[in-house]
């Protein structure tokens, strides 16, 4: 006989969105049950995504900086990599954070239930537990089931064909690795496995790496990558044929097809929402054309007391979007006036150098027929960037020509993921170029490159020649 429980709120999914929603709801005085099919909290981000990959990327960056130190007269001996120690360090960090979430859960007196939850009706969730089923009655529910890696159609079953989860487990280091997809995950994985010793080929269907970003923002990283990887843009993977000594892969366009062998293939072509097998048909909830759960700005589904947050609601599938949505959903359930209406959600590529952007891109503005004023400052003119070996970079800001307000920004360079948030705050506060340009930034810093980009639009730039003005001809 199933155990029966009753709560104000049940949260289905224990990732960044789910545990944040549960914690916030508990803090607001609601009784909360958090259901997660895995024993550890944290979801994809903590367990097999953001945190493990950033740990490995940190190691790759340390190795690259050691190589670059020779320019400053500092020579390090070639590094020796202990793969087991690296795996253990990665797992230690994940475990430390997961245990911290467990402690926060207990401190808030949230009931944890491990198992797969399926809605029976609009007020009941059935959880198939390890030992027995549990029936949970609720007043409100939050669906936070996340997403999973997208797969190639008709791809053969083979342990050497990886998704990001399999790759981050570091099963082995292939001599030759093919990465399908030149987006965020593909580029980060390329940097990790180059550090580990793999020779990398990247195949991307679009005409550029990181298709969502502007070309000029990607260029500094692309220049560095072209000397380290074989990059095939405007190309697609056609077939994978497993063989005893490797994977025979066919890729290219209709006119020219190439065949090569690789020890492993990493598929990084995006993610798909986990909206199936949740019993949504028992609720009368329908999915959109992308397989996502539609919600309004208060994160309510078609059924007012059923909410959905995070990747299961669609793009952008980012942990920080999910966690903010989680807080909003909990606050709405608690009767507060809250809504998820951000002006911008930043995206970050944690390569070396990093790329980050927010708001409208230049190509999106063009598609929308929106006139913009663009300010761009090259890091080669930044004293801080030059002195720290970070000259490969650019800071860019876009302003609406009609209102003068910032509507987009992008940064390519060291710590771009940390620097982009000034632009996000500027957009939320409705800042214009003068507001940013006249905000005193410390010198020399990388942060000031964003202010200098605004100065280009403001017309007060002195660190480079103002646009449209040429140097005086002294010949």
C-alpha positions in Angstrom: 0.0 0.0 0.0 1.4 3.4 -1.0 2.4 5.9 1.7 0.3 9.0 1.6 1.6 12.5 2.1 0.1 16.0 1.9 1.8 19.3 1.2 1.1 22.8 0.2 3.6 22.5 -2.7 5.2 19.6 -4.5 8.3 20.3 -6.7 9.0 17.7 -9.4 12.8 17.9 -10.1 15.7 18.7 -8.0 17.9 20.8 -10.3 18.8 24.5 -10.0 15.2 25.5 -10.7 13.6 22.8 -8.6 15.6 23.1 -5.4 15.6 26.9 -5.6 11.8 26.9 -5.9 11.5 24.4 -3.0 13.9 26.5 -0.8 12.1 29.8 -1.6 8.6 28.2 -1.0 9.8 26.8 2.4 11.2 30.2 3.4 7.8 31.8 2.6 6.1 29.4 5.1 4.8 26.7 2.8 5.1 23.0 3.5 7.2 21.6 0.6 7.9 18.1 -0.8 10.8 17.9 -3.3 10.7 14.9 -5.6 13.9 13.9 -7.5 14.5 10.7 -9.3 18.2 10.7 -8.5 19.5 10.4 -4.9 21.6 13.6 -5.2 20.2 17.1 -5.8 21.6 19.5 -8.3 20.3 18.1 -11.6 22.3 18.2 -14.8 24.0 21.4 -13.9 25.7 20.2 -10.8 26.0 16.5 -11.4 26.9 16.1 -15.1 27.0 19.6 -16.6 28.0 23.1 -15.5 30.1 22.3 -12.5 32.0 19.3 -13.8 32.8 21.0 -17.1 33.9 24.2 -15.4 36.3 22.2 -13.2 37.9 20.6 -16.2 37.9 23.9 -18.1 39.8 25.5 -15.2 42.5 22.8 -15.5 42.7 23.4 -19.3 43.0 27.2 -18.7 45.8 26.7 -16.1 47.7 24.6 -18.6 47.3 27.2 -21.4 48.4 30.0 -19.1 51.5 28.0 -18.2 52.3 27.7 -21.9 51.8 31.4 -22.4 54.0 32.3 -19.4 57.0 31.8 -21.6 56.3 35.2 -23.2 57.1 36.7 -19.8 60.3 34.8 -19.3 58.7 32.1 -17.1 59.2 28.5 -18.2 57.4 25.6 -16.7 58.3 21.9 -17.4 55.7 20.0 -19.5 52.8 19.1 -17.2 52.0 15.5 -16.3 48.4 14.6 -16.0 47.0 12.1 -13.6 43.5 11.4 -15.0 42.3 9.6 -11.8 43.3 12.5 -9.6 41.4 14.8 -12.0 38.3 12.6 -11.9 38.5 12.5 -8.1 38.8 16.3 -7.8 35.8 16.8 -10.1 33.7 14.3 -8.2 34.8 15.9 -4.8 33.6 19.3 -5.9 30.2 17.9 -7.1 29.8 15.9 -3.8 30.7 18.9 -1.7 28.0 21.1 -3.4 25.4 18.3 -3.4 25.9 17.7 0.3 25.5 21.4 0.9 22.1 21.3 -0.9 21.1 18.3 1.3 21.9 20.3 4.5 19.9 23.3 3.2 17.0 21.1 2.5 17.0 19.6 5.9 17.4 23.0 7.6 14.3 24.2 5.8 12.4 21.0 6.9 11.6 20.1 3.2 10.5 16.5 2.7 12.8 14.7 0.2 11.3 11.9 -1.9 13.5 9.9 -4.3 11.8 8.4 -7.3 10.1 9.1 -10.5 6.9 11.2 -10.2 3.8 11.0 -12.4 0.7 13.1 -12.1 -2.4 11.1 -11.4 -4.7 14.1 -11.5 -4.7 17.9 -10.7 -4.0 17.3 -7.0 -2.1 14.0 -6.8 1.5 13.0 -7.7 2.4 9.3 -7.6 6.1 8.6 -7.0 7.6 5.2 -7.8 10.2 4.9 -5.0 13.0 2.4 -4.5 11.1 0.5 -1.8 7.4 1.5 -2.1 5.2 3.9 -4.0 4.3 7.3 -2.4 1.1 9.2 -3.1 1.5 13.0 -2.6 -1.5 15.3 -2.4 -0.7 18.9 -3.1 -2.4 22.3 -3.4 0.2 23.6 -6.0 2.8 21.9 -8.1 6.0 23.1 -9.8 7.3 21.0 -12.7 11.1 21.4 -13.0 12.2 18.2 -14.8 14.9 19.9 -16.9 16.3 18.6 -20.2 18.6 15.9 -21.8 21.1 16.0 -24.6 19.7 15.8 -28.1 20.6 12.7 -30.1 21.4 12.1 -33.7 18.6 10.5 -35.7 19.4 6.9 -36.7 22.7 7.0 -34.7 24.0 3.5 -33.9 24.3 2.3 -30.3 28.0 2.4 -29.4 29.8 3.3 -26.2 32.2 5.5 -28.2 29.4 7.8 -29.3 29.1 10.3 -26.4 26.8 12.9 -25.3 28.1 15.6 -22.9 27.2 13.5 -19.8 29.3 10.5 -21.1 32.2 12.8 -22.1 32.4 14.5 -18.7 32.8 11.1 -17.1 36.2 10.9 -18.9 35.8 7.2 -19.9 39.1 7.5 -21.9 41.0 10.0 -23.9 40.6 9.4 -27.6 43.6 10.1 -29.9 41.2 11.6 -32.4 37.8 13.1 -31.3 35.1 14.3 -33.6 32.7 16.9 -32.0 29.4 17.3 -33.8 28.1 20.9 -33.0 30.1 24.1 -32.7 27.9 25.6 -30.0 28.6 26.3 -26.4 28.9 22.7 -25.3 30.9 21.6 -28.3 33.5 24.4 -27.9 33.9 23.9 -24.2 34.4 20.1 -24.7 36.9 20.8 -27.5 39.0 22.8 -25.0 38.8 20.1 -22.4 39.8 17.2 -24.6 42.6 19.2 -26.3 44.0 19.7 -22.8 43.7 16.0 -22.2 45.6 15.2 -25.4 43.0 14.6 -28.1 43.3 15.8 -31.7 39.9 17.6 -32.3 37.8 18.0 -35.4 34.6 20.1 -35.1 31.7 19.9 -37.5 29.1 22.6 -37.4 26.1 22.9 -39.8 25.9 26.7 -39.7 28.4 29.0 -41.3 30.1 30.0 -38.1 30.9 28.7 -34.6 28.4 29.8 -31.9 25.6 30.6 -34.4 23.5 32.6 -31.9 26.4 35.1 -31.4 27.5 37.9 -33.7 30.4 37.1 -36.0 32.7 39.9 -34.7 32.2 38.6 -31.1 33.3 35.1 -32.1 36.2 36.1 -34.3 38.9 36.5 -31.5 38.1 33.0 -30.2 37.8 31.5 -33.8 41.3 32.9 -34.7 42.8 31.1 -31.7 40.8 27.9 -32.4 41.8 27.6 -36.1 45.4 26.9 -35.1 44.3 24.2 -32.6 41.4 22.4 -34.1 40.2 21.3 -37.5 36.9 23.3 -37.9 34.4 22.5 -40.6 31.5 25.0 -40.7 28.7 24.6 -43.2 29.1 20.9 -42.9 27.0 18.0 -41.4 27.5 14.5 -40.2 25.9 12.0 -42.5 26.8 8.5 -41.1 28.6 6.8 -38.3 29.8 3.2 -38.9 31.2 1.4 -35.8 34.3 -0.7 -36.4 36.5 -2.7 -34.2 39.3 -0.1 -34.1 37.2 3.1 -34.3 34.2 4.9 -35.7 34.1 5.5 -39.5 32.4 8.8 -40.0 31.0 10.4 -43.1 30.5 14.2 -43.1 30.3 17.1 -45.5 27.8 18.6 -48.0 26.1 17.1 -51.0 28.9 18.0 -53.4 31.7 16.6 -51.3 31.6 14.0 -48.6 34.6 13.0 -46.5 35.2 9.8 -44.6 37.5 9.6 -41.6 38.0 7.4 -38.5 37.8 8.6 -34.9 38.2 6.9 -31.6 35.2 8.7 -30.3 32.4 11.0 -31.5 30.9 13.6 -29.1 27.4 14.8 -30.1 26.7 18.3 -28.9 23.7 19.5 -30.9 21.5 20.9 -28.2 19.1 19.7 -25.6 15.5 18.4 -25.4 13.0 19.1 -22.6 12.1 16.3 -20.3 8.3 16.7 -20.7 7.4 13.1 -21.5 6.1 10.4 -19.1 5.1 12.9 -16.4 1.3 12.2 -16.6 0.6 15.5 -18.2 -2.2 13.9 -20.1 -3.9 13.3 -16.8 -3.8 17.0 -16.2 -4.9 18.0 -19.6 -1.7 19.9 -20.3 -0.5 20.1 -23.8 3.0 20.8 -25.1 4.1 23.3 -27.8 5.7 22.5 -31.1 9.1 22.2 -29.4 7.9 19.7 -26.8 8.0 22.3 -24.1 5.4 23.3 -21.5 4.0 26.8 -22.2 3.8 29.2 -19.2 2.9 32.8 -18.6 5.1 35.4 -16.9 4.1 34.0 -13.5 5.2 30.5 -14.7 1.6 29.2 -14.6 0.6 26.6 -17.1 -2.9 26.2 -18.6 -3.9 24.9 -15.1 -3.4 27.9 -12.8 -2.1 25.9 -9.8 0.4 23.9 -11.9 3.6 25.7 -12.6 6.6 24.9 -14.8 10.1 26.3 -14.8 13.5 25.9 -16.3 14.5 23.9 -19.4 11.1 22.1 -19.6 9.6 25.5 -20.6 12.0 26.0 -23.5 14.9 28.3 -24.5 17.2 29.6 -23.2 18.0 26.4 -21.4 20.3 27.9 -18.7 20.6 27.2 -15.0 20.4 30.8 -14.0 17.1 31.2 -15.9 15.7 28.2 -14.1 16.7 29.4 -10.6 15.2 32.8 -11.1 12.0 31.2 -12.5 11.9 29.0 -9.4 11.9 31.9 -7.1 9.1 33.6 -9.0 6.9 30.5 -9.1 7.3 30.0 -5.3 6.5 33.7 -4.6 3.4 33.6 -6.8 2.2 30.5 -5.0 2.8 32.3 -1.7 0.6 35.1 -2.8 3.3 37.6 -3.6 3.2 40.0 -6.6 6.0 38.4 -8.7 6.7 37.8 -12.4 9.5 36.6 -14.5 10.1 39.5 -16.9 13.9 39.9 -17.3 15.2 42.5 -19.8 18.1 40.1 -20.6 19.4 36.7 -19.7 23.2 36.4 -20.2 24.8 33.5 -22.1 28.4 32.5 -21.4 30.9 30.3 -23.2 33.5 29.2 -20.7 36.4 28.7 -23.2 39.7 30.5 -22.9 39.1 33.3 -23.8 35.5 33.4 -22.7 32.6 34.8 -24.8 29.5 36.3 -23.2 26.5 38.2 -24.5 23.2 39.5 -23.4 20.1 41.2 -24.9 19.7 41.7 -28.6 22.6 40.7 -30.9 23.5 42.9 -33.9 22.1 40.4 -36.4 18.8 40.1 -34.4 18.5 43.9 -34.5 19.0 43.8 -38.3 16.3 41.1 -38.7 13.9 43.2 -36.6 14.6 46.3 -38.5 15.9 48.0 -35.4 18.4 50.9 -35.9 21.2 50.6 -33.4 24.3 52.6 -32.4 27.3 50.3 -31.9 30.4 50.9 -29.7 33.2 48.4 -29.9 36.6 48.5 -28.1 39.4 46.2 -29.0 41.3 44.7 -26.0 44.6 45.2 -27.9 44.2 48.9 -26.8 43.6 48.0 -23.1 46.6 48.3 -20.8 45.2 45.7 -18.4 44.5 43.2 -21.2 48.0 43.7 -22.7 49.8 43.4 -19.4 48.0 40.2 -18.4 48.4 38.5 -21.8 44.7 38.9 -22.6 44.9 41.2 -25.7 42.8 38.7 -27.7 39.3 40.2 -27.1 36.7 42.8 -27.7 33.9 44.6 -25.8 30.8 45.6 -27.7 27.7 47.5 -26.7 24.5 48.2 -28.8 22.1 51.1 -28.1 18.7 51.8 -29.6 19.1 54.7 -31.9 15.6 56.0 -31.1 15.8 55.9 -27.3 19.5 55.8 -26.6 19.2 52.9 -24.2 21.4 49.9 -24.2 19.7 46.9 -25.8 22.5 44.4 -26.2 26.2 43.8 -25.4 28.9 41.2 -25.9 32.4 40.5 -24.6 35.0 38.2 -25.8 38.0 37.9 -23.6 39.4 36.7 -20.2 36.6 36.5 -17.6 33.9 37.7 -20.0 31.4 35.7 -18.1 32.1 37.9 -15.0 32.2 41.2 -16.9 29.0 40.8 -18.8 26.8 41.5 -15.7 27.5 45.2 -15.7 25.8 45.3 -19.1 22.9 43.2 -17.8 22.4 45.6 -14.9 22.7 48.6 -17.3 19.9 47.2 -19.5 17.7 46.5 -16.5 18.2 50.0 -15.3 17.6 51.6 -18.7 21.1 53.1 -19.0 22.2 54.9 -22.1 25.8 55.3 -23.4 26.4 58.5 -21.4 25.3 56.8 -18.2 27.9 54.0 -18.7 30.7 56.2 -20.1 30.5 58.7 -17.3 30.5 56.0 -14.6 34.0 56.0 -13.3 35.8 52.7 -13.8 39.1 51.7 -12.2 42.1 51.8 -14.5 43.7 49.6 -15.6 40.9 47.0 -15.6 39.2 44.8 -18.1 35.9 46.2 -16.8 36.7 49.6 -18.2 36.7 48.2 -21.8 32.9 48.0 -21.6 32.7 51.7 -20.5 35.1 52.5 -23.4 32.8 50.8 -25.8 30.0 53.1 -24.5 32.4 56.1 -25.0 32.6 55.2 -28.7 28.8 55.8 -29.0 28.8 58.7 -26.5 31.5 60.4 -28.6 33.9 60.9 -25.7 36.4 58.1 -26.5 40.1 59.1 -26.3 41.8 55.7 -26.0 41.2 55.0 -29.7 40.4 57.2 -32.6 36.7 58.2 -32.6 34.7 56.5 -35.4 34.7 58.4 -38.7 37.9 60.3 -37.8 41.2 59.5 -39.4 44.7 60.1 -38.1 46.3 63.3 -39.4 48.5 62.7 -42.4 51.9 64.0 -41.5 53.7 62.9 -44.6 
